[in-house]
């Protein structure tokens, strides 16, 4: 069974929200997933798998007033990777 990792929540001024979380897959890999809520008072959708990352990394989120959310994580070497949705 995979170990629970970390999670982060970002809420935009218009009420949209994204929650991202990771689960450790093995000693060196974690899998990042995210779920989206279109507006305040609505339920979150099903989580979507995004990427496999270094198990030492932690996903973080930032929401903007427009349609984008930035999901980023640091790799073991200190670089940044991101995906917008």
N, C-alpha and C positions, 0 to 999 in steps of 0.2 A: 504494500500500500504506500502511496506517495505521501510524503510529509507536507503539511500545510506550510505555506510560505508567508508572504506579506500581502497586504492589499492597500490600495489607495483609492480615494474617491475625489472626483472633481465635479463641481456643480457650477454651471454657467449662470449668468445673471437672469436669463430667461427661464431657468428651471430645468433645462436639460442636464443630465448627469451621466457620468461614466464611472464604473468601478472596474479597476484592473487588479488582478491577483496572480500570484505564481504558486506553483506546486513543484516541489523537488521531485524530479523523475529518477535520479540516481545521484551518485556522489558528486558529479560535476555538472549536471544539467538540470535546469528548471524549465517549466513550460508556462508561458504567460498567456492569460486569457482576459477578456474584457466583456462587460455587459453594458448596454445602453438603455437609458430611460429618456423618452422623447420630451417629457415635460413633467413638472411637479404634479404629484398625485397619481401618476401613471406607474404601473409596475415596470421593473427592469425586464428586458428581453433575455433570451437564452444567451449564455456566455459563448463567445466566439474565440477559438484558439488563434493566437497571433504568432508566436515564435517560440523557439527553444533558445534559452540564454544560459550564461554561466550561472551556476547555482549560487555564487556569492553576490550576484547582482540583485537589485531591488527595483521594481517598476515604480515610476512616479507619473502623475497626470497633471495636465493643465488644460482647462476649458476656456474657450473664448466666446464672445457674443455671437459670432458667426457659426457655421455648421461644422467647425473642426474641433477636434480634441487631440492634443499631443500626448502620446504615450512614449516614454523614454526610459532607458535603463543604462547603467554603466556596466561595461564589461570588466573582466578581471584586469585588463591593461589600462583602464581608466578612460576609454573612448566612450562616445555616446551614440546610440542607435535610436531611431524613432520611426513611428508610423502614424499617420494622420487618418482619421476616419470621420 
